[in-house]
Amino acid sequence: MGGAFGGKPDTSAAEAQLAAQREETKRAREAAQAEKRDLQEQMAAKQKARRGGGKRMLLSESRLTPETGLDEEEGKTLGTNK
């Protein structure tokens, strides 16, 4: 049955509530996807660091010849100079 005059019942409040729930669900889904993406990026960064992290300091671009290691010229190392 319809309303008092045979028309359709007023469902605008229910429709507004459904729209609000859909919007909230959409925001929650997007937040979950962003969190998942961030976690995956962190895991990838950790794996990359594990694979090649040790070579970074030894083969520094700031040295002229990184493959040869440190030059032990006088006055350039820490400790006593004998």
Biopython code that builds the backbone (N, CA, C, O; Angstrom):
import numpy as np
from Bio.PDB.StructureBuilder import StructureBuilder

atoms = [
    (1, "MET", "N", (0.820, -1.178, 0.000)),
    (1, "MET", "CA", (0.000, 0.000, 0.000)),
    (1, "MET", "C", (0.859, 1.233, 0.000)),
    (1, "MET", "O", (2.047, 1.167, 0.316)),
    (2, "GLY", "N", (0.305, 2.304, -0.333)),
    (2, "GLY", "CA", (1.038, 3.543, -0.436)),
    (2, "GLY", "C", (0.832, 4.412, 0.767)),
    (2, "GLY", "O", (0.603, 3.915, 1.869)),
    (3, "GLY", "N", (0.911, 5.703, 0.567)),
    (3, "GLY", "CA", (0.704, 6.664, 1.635)),
    (3, "GLY", "C", (-0.776, 6.878, 1.875)),
    (3, "GLY", "O", (-1.598, 6.065, 1.453)),
    (4, "ALA", "N", (-1.117, 7.941, 2.535)),
    (4, "ALA", "CA", (-2.494, 8.242, 2.879)),
    (4, "ALA", "C", (-3.321, 8.560, 1.640)),
    (4, "ALA", "O", (-4.533, 8.343, 1.649)),
    (5, "PHE", "N", (-2.707, 9.064, 0.581)),
    (5, "PHE", "CA", (-3.450, 9.427, -0.612)),
    (5, "PHE", "C", (-3.150, 8.506, -1.784)),
    (5, "PHE", "O", (-3.468, 8.831, -2.928)),
    (6, "GLY", "N", (-2.536, 7.354, -1.505)),
    (6, "GLY", "CA", (-2.287, 6.395, -2.562)),
    (6, "GLY", "C", (-0.979, 6.616, -3.293)),
    (6, "GLY", "O", (-0.720, 5.956, -4.298)),
    (7, "GLY", "N", (-0.150, 7.528, -2.813)),
    (7, "GLY", "CA", (1.144, 7.786, -3.450)),
    (7, "GLY", "C", (2.230, 6.883, -2.858)),
    (7, "GLY", "O", (1.956, 6.019, -2.025)),
    (8, "LYS", "N", (3.411, 7.095, -3.290)),
    (8, "LYS", "CA", (4.513, 6.303, -2.775)),
    (8, "LYS", "C", (4.958, 6.871, -1.431)),
    (8, "LYS", "O", (4.837, 8.073, -1.194)),
    (9, "PRO", "N", (5.476, 6.006, -0.544)),
    (9, "PRO", "CA", (5.946, 6.504, 0.759)),
    (9, "PRO", "C", (7.224, 7.321, 0.593)),
    (9, "PRO", "O", (7.974, 7.137, -0.365)),
    (10, "ASP", "N", (7.455, 8.209, 1.527)),
    (10, "ASP", "CA", (8.634, 9.071, 1.489)),
    (10, "ASP", "C", (9.846, 8.269, 1.967)),
    (10, "ASP", "O", (9.931, 7.898, 3.138)),
    (11, "THR", "N", (10.768, 8.009, 1.066)),
    (11, "THR", "CA", (11.959, 7.219, 1.403)),
    (11, "THR", "C", (13.234, 8.056, 1.309)),
    (11, "THR", "O", (14.337, 7.514, 1.242)),
    (12, "SER", "N", (13.076, 9.358, 1.304)),
    (12, "SER", "CA", (14.251, 10.218, 1.138)),
    (12, "SER", "C", (15.228, 10.083, 2.306)),
    (12, "SER", "O", (16.441, 10.148, 2.105)),
    (13, "ALA", "N", (14.716, 9.896, 3.518)),
    (13, "ALA", "CA", (15.593, 9.752, 4.684)),
    (13, "ALA", "C", (16.390, 8.459, 4.583)),
    (13, "ALA", "O", (17.589, 8.447, 4.861)),
    (14, "ALA", "N", (15.742, 7.382, 4.191)),
    (14, "ALA", "CA", (16.424, 6.095, 4.045)),
    (14, "ALA", "C", (17.446, 6.154, 2.912)),
    (14, "ALA", "O", (18.542, 5.605, 3.024)),
    (15, "GLU", "N", (17.076, 6.829, 1.814)),
    (15, "GLU", "CA", (18.013, 6.964, 0.695)),
    (15, "GLU", "C", (19.227, 7.793, 1.092)),
    (15, "GLU", "O", (20.345, 7.477, 0.685)),
    (16, "ALA", "N", (19.033, 8.836, 1.871)),
    (16, "ALA", "CA", (20.130, 9.664, 2.340)),
    (16, "ALA", "C", (21.048, 8.859, 3.260)),
    (16, "ALA", "O", (22.271, 8.987, 3.193)),
    (17, "GLN", "N", (20.458, 8.042, 4.106)),
    (17, "GLN", "CA", (21.244, 7.204, 5.008)),
    (17, "GLN", "C", (22.062, 6.177, 4.206)),
    (17, "GLN", "O", (23.231, 5.937, 4.507)),
    (18, "LEU", "N", (21.447, 5.584, 3.202)),
    (18, "LEU", "CA", (22.165, 4.630, 2.348)),
    (18, "LEU", "C", (23.319, 5.308, 1.611)),
    (18, "LEU", "O", (24.406, 4.741, 1.493)),
    (19, "ALA", "N", (23.081, 6.504, 1.125)),
    (19, "ALA", "CA", (24.134, 7.234, 0.429)),
    (19, "ALA", "C", (25.291, 7.541, 1.377)),
    (19, "ALA", "O", (26.457, 7.426, 0.999)),
    (20, "ALA", "N", (24.966, 7.929, 2.604)),
    (20, "ALA", "CA", (26.003, 8.216, 3.594)),
    (20, "ALA", "C", (26.791, 6.950, 3.922)),
    (20, "ALA", "O", (28.013, 7.003, 4.060)),
    (21, "GLN", "N", (26.111, 5.823, 4.046)),
    (21, "GLN", "CA", (26.791, 4.560, 4.330)),
    (21, "GLN", "C", (27.701, 4.159, 3.170)),
    (21, "GLN", "O", (28.817, 3.685, 3.383)),
    (22, "ARG", "N", (27.224, 4.350, 1.956)),
    (22, "ARG", "CA", (28.050, 4.022, 0.787)),
    (22, "ARG", "C", (29.301, 4.897, 0.731)),
    (22, "ARG", "O", (30.390, 4.415, 0.419)),
    (23, "GLU", "N", (29.140, 6.171, 1.031)),
    (23, "GLU", "CA", (30.275, 7.094, 1.036)),
    (23, "GLU", "C", (31.285, 6.705, 2.118)),
    (23, "GLU", "O", (32.493, 6.723, 1.885)),
    (24, "GLU", "N", (30.784, 6.356, 3.289)),
    (24, "GLU", "CA", (31.663, 5.940, 4.384)),
    (24, "GLU", "C", (32.395, 4.640, 4.032)),
    (24, "GLU", "O", (33.579, 4.491, 4.336)),
    (25, "THR", "N", (31.702, 3.718, 3.404)),
    (25, "THR", "CA", (32.314, 2.463, 2.972)),
    (25, "THR", "C", (33.383, 2.727, 1.925)),
    (25, "THR", "O", (34.445, 2.105, 1.940)),
    (26, "LYS", "N", (33.098, 3.651, 1.017)),
    (26, "LYS", "CA", (34.061, 4.003, -0.023)),
    (26, "LYS", "C", (35.324, 4.605, 0.593)),
    (26, "LYS", "O", (36.435, 4.257, 0.192)),
    (27, "ARG", "N", (35.161, 5.510, 1.569)),
    (27, "ARG", "CA", (36.311, 6.111, 2.246)),
    (27, "ARG", "C", (37.119, 5.062, 2.995)),
    (27, "ARG", "O", (38.349, 5.079, 2.961)),
    (28, "ALA", "N", (36.425, 4.147, 3.675)),
    (28, "ALA", "CA", (37.115, 3.094, 4.420)),
    (28, "ALA", "C", (37.891, 2.179, 3.473)),
    (28, "ALA", "O", (39.009, 1.765, 3.781)),
    (29, "ARG", "N", (37.300, 1.867, 2.332)),
    (29, "ARG", "CA", (37.968, 1.006, 1.351)),
    (29, "ARG", "C", (39.220, 1.689, 0.798)),
    (29, "ARG", "O", (40.266, 1.056, 0.651)),
    (30, "GLU", "N", (39.108, 2.978, 0.495)),
    (30, "GLU", "CA", (40.259, 3.727, -0.019)),
    (30, "GLU", "C", (41.366, 3.824, 1.028)),
    (30, "GLU", "O", (42.548, 3.717, 0.700)),
    (31, "ALA", "N", (40.978, 4.029, 2.298)),
    (31, "ALA", "CA", (41.969, 4.101, 3.366)),
    (31, "ALA", "C", (42.674, 2.753, 3.532)),
    (31, "ALA", "O", (43.886, 2.706, 3.743)),
    (32, "ALA", "N", (41.922, 1.667, 3.437)),
    (32, "ALA", "CA", (42.516, 0.330, 3.553)),
    (32, "ALA", "C", (43.465, 0.064, 2.393)),
    (32, "ALA", "O", (44.528, -0.525, 2.588)),
    (33, "GLN", "N", (43.097, 0.487, 1.194)),
    (33, "GLN", "CA", (43.969, 0.302, 0.033)),
    (33, "GLN", "C", (45.246, 1.128, 0.175)),
    (33, "GLN", "O", (46.327, 0.659, -0.182)),
    (34, "ALA", "N", (45.131, 2.339, 0.687)),
    (34, "ALA", "CA", (46.306, 3.194, 0.881)),
    (34, "ALA", "C", (47.230, 2.579, 1.929)),
    (34, "ALA", "O", (48.449, 2.589, 1.763)),
    (35, "GLU", "N", (46.664, 2.052, 2.987)),
    (35, "GLU", "CA", (47.462, 1.415, 4.036)),
    (35, "GLU", "C", (48.168, 0.173, 3.492)),
    (35, "GLU", "O", (49.337, -0.069, 3.791)),
    (36, "LYS", "N", (47.448, -0.604, 2.693)),
    (36, "LYS", "CA", (48.040, -1.798, 2.087)),
    (36, "LYS", "C", (49.176, -1.414, 1.146)),
    (36, "LYS", "O", (50.223, -2.063, 1.136)),
    (37, "ARG", "N", (48.974, -0.364, 0.356)),
    (37, "ARG", "CA", (50.004, 0.103, -0.567)),
    (37, "ARG", "C", (51.241, 0.570, 0.197)),
    (37, "ARG", "O", (52.366, 0.261, -0.197)),
    (38, "ASP", "N", (51.038, 1.317, 1.296)),
    (38, "ASP", "CA", (52.160, 1.781, 2.108)),
    (38, "ASP", "C", (52.934, 0.608, 2.702)),
    (38, "ASP", "O", (54.165, 0.616, 2.722)),
    (39, "LEU", "N", (52.212, -0.396, 3.183)),
    (39, "LEU", "CA", (52.859, -1.569, 3.759)),
    (39, "LEU", "C", (53.670, -2.315, 2.704)),
    (39, "LEU", "O", (54.775, -2.780, 2.985)),
    (40, "GLN", "N", (53.133, -2.430, 1.501)),
    (40, "GLN", "CA", (53.857, -3.096, 0.428)),
    (40, "GLN", "C", (55.114, -2.315, 0.049)),
    (40, "GLN", "O", (56.156, -2.910, -0.226)),
    (41, "GLU", "N", (55.020, -0.990, 0.031)),
    (41, "GLU", "CA", (56.180, -0.160, -0.281)),
    (41, "GLU", "C", (57.259, -0.309, 0.786)),
    (41, "GLU", "O", (58.446, -0.365, 0.467)),
    (42, "GLN", "N", (56.847, -0.372, 2.053)),
    (42, "GLN", "CA", (57.803, -0.559, 3.134)),
    (42, "GLN", "C", (58.487, -1.919, 3.027)),
    (42, "GLN", "O", (59.699, -2.023, 3.215)),
    (43, "MET", "N", (57.720, -2.950, 2.728)),
    (43, "MET", "CA", (58.295, -4.288, 2.586)),
    (43, "MET", "C", (59.273, -4.335, 1.420)),
    (43, "MET", "O", (60.332, -4.955, 1.524)),
    (44, "ALA", "N", (58.930, -3.689, 0.319)),
    (44, "ALA", "CA", (59.815, -3.655, -0.842)),
    (44, "ALA", "C", (61.100, -2.904, -0.507)),
    (44, "ALA", "O", (62.182, -3.309, -0.931)),
    (45, "ALA", "N", (60.991, -1.827, 0.242)),
    (45, "ALA", "CA", (62.175, -1.059, 0.625)),
    (45, "ALA", "C", (63.077, -1.886, 1.541)),
    (45, "ALA", "O", (64.300, -1.841, 1.406)),
    (46, "LYS", "N", (62.490, -2.634, 2.463)),
    (46, "LYS", "CA", (63.289, -3.488, 3.346)),
    (46, "LYS", "C", (64.001, -4.575, 2.557)),
    (46, "LYS", "O", (65.172, -4.863, 2.805)),
    (47, "GLN", "N", (63.298, -5.178, 1.609)),
    (47, "GLN", "CA", (63.920, -6.222, 0.795)),
    (47, "GLN", "C", (65.058, -5.650, -0.045)),
    (47, "GLN", "O", (66.104, -6.284, -0.188)),
    (48, "LYS", "N", (64.860, -4.463, -0.596)),
    (48, "LYS", "CA", (65.904, -3.823, -1.394)),
    (48, "LYS", "C", (67.106, -3.506, -0.517)),
    (48, "LYS", "O", (68.246, -3.683, -0.946)),
    (49, "ALA", "N", (66.871, -3.047, 0.687)),
    (49, "ALA", "CA", (67.966, -2.731, 1.602)),
    (49, "ALA", "C", (68.729, -3.989, 1.981)),
    (49, "ALA", "O", (69.955, -3.962, 2.088)),
    (50, "ARG", "N", (68.021, -5.083, 2.184)),
    (50, "ARG", "CA", (68.684, -6.341, 2.514)),
    (50, "ARG", "C", (69.550, -6.840, 1.367)),
    (50, "ARG", "O", (70.640, -7.366, 1.591)),
    (51, "ARG", "N", (69.069, -6.677, 0.143)),
    (51, "ARG", "CA", (69.808, -7.172, -1.023)),
    (51, "ARG", "C", (71.083, -6.396, -1.263)),
    (51, "ARG", "O", (72.132, -7.000, -1.485)),
    (52, "GLY", "N", (71.025, -5.091, -1.227)),
    (52, "GLY", "CA", (72.176, -4.290, -1.622)),
    (52, "GLY", "C", (72.609, -3.274, -0.599)),
    (52, "GLY", "O", (73.366, -2.362, -0.933)),
    (53, "GLY", "N", (72.170, -3.390, 0.615)),
    (53, "GLY", "CA", (72.474, -2.377, 1.621)),
    (53, "GLY", "C", (73.930, -2.333, 2.023)),
    (53, "GLY", "O", (74.435, -1.258, 2.351)),
    (54, "GLY", "N", (74.633, -3.465, 2.012)),
    (54, "GLY", "CA", (76.005, -3.499, 2.460)),
    (54, "GLY", "C", (76.972, -2.865, 1.490)),
    (54, "GLY", "O", (78.046, -2.435, 1.910)),
    (55, "LYS", "N", (76.652, -2.787, 0.236)),
    (55, "LYS", "CA", (77.565, -2.267, -0.773)),
    (55, "LYS", "C", (77.573, -0.746, -0.833)),
    (55, "LYS", "O", (78.509, -0.144, -1.359)),
    (56, "ARG", "N", (76.545, -0.137, -0.302)),
    (56, "ARG", "CA", (76.394, 1.301, -0.461)),
    (56, "ARG", "C", (77.556, 2.070, 0.171)),
    (56, "ARG", "O", (78.107, 2.963, -0.473)),
    (57, "MET", "N", (77.938, 1.758, 1.386)),
    (57, "MET", "CA", (78.990, 2.504, 2.065)),
    (57, "MET", "C", (80.377, 2.150, 1.517)),
    (57, "MET", "O", (81.252, 3.013, 1.458)),
    (58, "LEU", "N", (80.583, 0.905, 1.120)),
    (58, "LEU", "CA", (81.890, 0.506, 0.626)),
    (58, "LEU", "C", (82.179, 1.087, -0.746)),
    (58, "LEU", "O", (83.308, 1.491, -1.025)),
    (59, "LEU", "N", (81.191, 1.133, -1.586)),
    (59, "LEU", "CA", (81.378, 1.639, -2.939)),
    (59, "LEU", "C", (80.756, 3.021, -3.076)),
    (59, "LEU", "O", (79.911, 3.259, -3.939)),
    (60, "SER", "N", (81.185, 3.908, -2.222)),
    (60, "SER", "CA", (80.639, 5.254, -2.213)),
    (60, "SER", "C", (81.112, 6.038, -3.434)),
    (60, "SER", "O", (82.260, 5.904, -3.856)),
    (61, "GLU", "N", (80.243, 6.840, -3.988)),
    (61, "GLU", "CA", (80.595, 7.680, -5.130)),
    (61, "GLU", "C", (81.484, 8.853, -4.725)),
    (61, "GLU", "O", (82.069, 9.507, -5.589)),
    (62, "SER", "N", (81.596, 9.130, -3.421)),
    (62, "SER", "CA", (82.415, 10.257, -2.978)),
    (62, "SER", "C", (83.899, 9.938, -3.040)),
    (62, "SER", "O", (84.720, 10.855, -3.015)),
    (63, "ARG", "N", (84.267, 8.665, -3.118)),
    (63, "ARG", "CA", (85.675, 8.282, -3.249)),
    (63, "ARG", "C", (86.061, 8.294, -4.722)),
    (63, "ARG", "O", (85.231, 8.075, -5.604)),
    (64, "LEU", "N", (87.322, 8.552, -4.961)),
    (64, "LEU", "CA", (87.802, 8.564, -6.338)),
    (64, "LEU", "C", (87.828, 7.160, -6.922)),
    (64, "LEU", "O", (87.420, 6.951, -8.064)),
    (65, "THR", "N", (88.301, 6.208, -6.151)),
    (65, "THR", "CA", (88.357, 4.808, -6.593)),
    (65, "THR", "C", (87.719, 3.942, -5.510)),
    (65, "THR", "O", (88.429, 3.428, -4.646)),
    (66, "PRO", "N", (86.430, 3.773, -5.533)),
    (66, "PRO", "CA", (85.751, 3.067, -4.448)),
    (66, "PRO", "C", (86.130, 1.591, -4.347)),
    (66, "PRO", "O", (86.012, 1.006, -3.270)),
    (67, "GLU", "N", (86.581, 0.976, -5.439)),
    (67, "GLU", "CA", (86.892, -0.438, -5.403)),
    (67, "GLU", "C", (88.165, -0.728, -4.613)),
    (67, "GLU", "O", (88.333, -1.830, -4.092)),
    (68, "THR", "N", (89.067, 0.262, -4.520)),
    (68, "THR", "CA", (90.349, 0.037, -3.849)),
    (68, "THR", "C", (90.254, 0.216, -2.344)),
    (68, "THR", "O", (91.184, -0.174, -1.639)),
    (69, "GLY", "N", (89.208, 0.770, -1.830)),
    (69, "GLY", "CA", (89.079, 0.964, -0.387)),
    (69, "GLY", "C", (89.655, 2.289, 0.042)),
    (69, "GLY", "O", (89.768, 3.223, -0.752)),
    (70, "LEU", "N", (90.022, 2.363, 1.321)),
    (70, "LEU", "CA", (90.550, 3.607, 1.878)),
    (70, "LEU", "C", (92.037, 3.736, 1.586)),
    (70, "LEU", "O", (92.774, 2.751, 1.629)),
    (71, "ASP", "N", (92.469, 4.942, 1.293)),
    (71, "ASP", "CA", (93.889, 5.217, 1.156)),
    (71, "ASP", "C", (94.453, 5.439, 2.549)),
    (71, "ASP", "O", (93.856, 6.147, 3.360)),
    (72, "GLU", "N", (95.589, 4.843, 2.825)),
    (72, "GLU", "CA", (96.174, 4.989, 4.152)),
    (72, "GLU", "C", (97.316, 5.982, 4.113)),
    (72, "GLU", "O", (98.430, 5.699, 4.554)),
    (73, "GLU", "N", (97.018, 7.131, 3.584)),
    (73, "GLU", "CA", (98.010, 8.191, 3.568)),
    (73, "GLU", "C", (98.157, 8.757, 4.965)),
    (73, "GLU", "O", (97.253, 8.674, 5.797)),
    (74, "GLU", "N", (99.322, 9.334, 5.196)),
    (74, "GLU", "CA", (99.618, 9.869, 6.522)),
    (74, "GLU", "C", (98.674, 11.031, 6.851)),
    (74, "GLU", "O", (98.471, 11.937, 6.042)),
    (75, "GLY", "N", (98.112, 10.979, 8.042)),
    (75, "GLY", "CA", (97.259, 12.049, 8.505)),
    (75, "GLY", "C", (95.802, 11.918, 8.095)),
    (75, "GLY", "O", (94.984, 12.763, 8.459)),
    (76, "LYS", "N", (95.467, 10.898, 7.360)),
    (76, "LYS", "CA", (94.083, 10.766, 6.921)),
    (76, "LYS", "C", (93.319, 9.707, 7.710)),
    (76, "LYS", "O", (92.110, 9.568, 7.525)),
    (77, "THR", "N", (93.986, 8.963, 8.579)),
    (77, "THR", "CA", (93.304, 7.935, 9.362)),
    (77, "THR", "C", (93.256, 8.347, 10.808)),
    (77, "THR", "O", (94.033, 9.197, 11.241)),
    (78, "LEU", "N", (92.366, 7.764, 11.548)),
    (78, "LEU", "CA", (92.259, 8.039, 12.976)),
    (78, "LEU", "C", (93.304, 7.222, 13.721)),
    (78, "LEU", "O", (93.745, 6.184, 13.228)),
    (79, "GLY", "N", (93.693, 7.663, 14.868)),
    (79, "GLY", "CA", (94.649, 6.919, 15.666)),
    (79, "GLY", "C", (96.017, 7.598, 15.639)),
    (79, "GLY", "O", (96.163, 8.744, 15.215)),
    (80, "THR", "N", (97.014, 6.845, 16.109)),
    (80, "THR", "CA", (98.356, 7.416, 16.186)),
    (80, "THR", "C", (99.052, 7.330, 14.842)),
    (80, "THR", "O", (98.846, 6.370, 14.099)),
    (81, "ASN", "N", (99.841, 8.280, 14.532)),
    (81, "ASN", "CA", (100.625, 8.300, 13.306)),
    (81, "ASN", "C", (102.084, 8.026, 13.685)),
    (81, "ASN", "O", (102.779, 8.919, 14.167)),
    (82, "LYS", "N", (102.535, 6.814, 13.471)),
    (82, "LYS", "CA", (103.917, 6.453, 13.823)),
    (82, "LYS", "C", (104.771, 6.342, 12.603)),
    (82, "LYS", "O", (105.961, 6.046, 12.707)),
]
sb = StructureBuilder()
sb.init_structure("model")
sb.init_model(0)
sb.init_chain("A")
sb.init_seg("    ")
for serial, (resi, resn, name, xyz) in enumerate(atoms, 1):
    if name == "N":
        sb.init_residue(resn, " ", resi, " ")
    sb.init_atom(name, np.array(xyz, "f"), 0.0, 1.0, " ", f" {name:<3s}", serial, name[0])
structure = sb.get_structure()
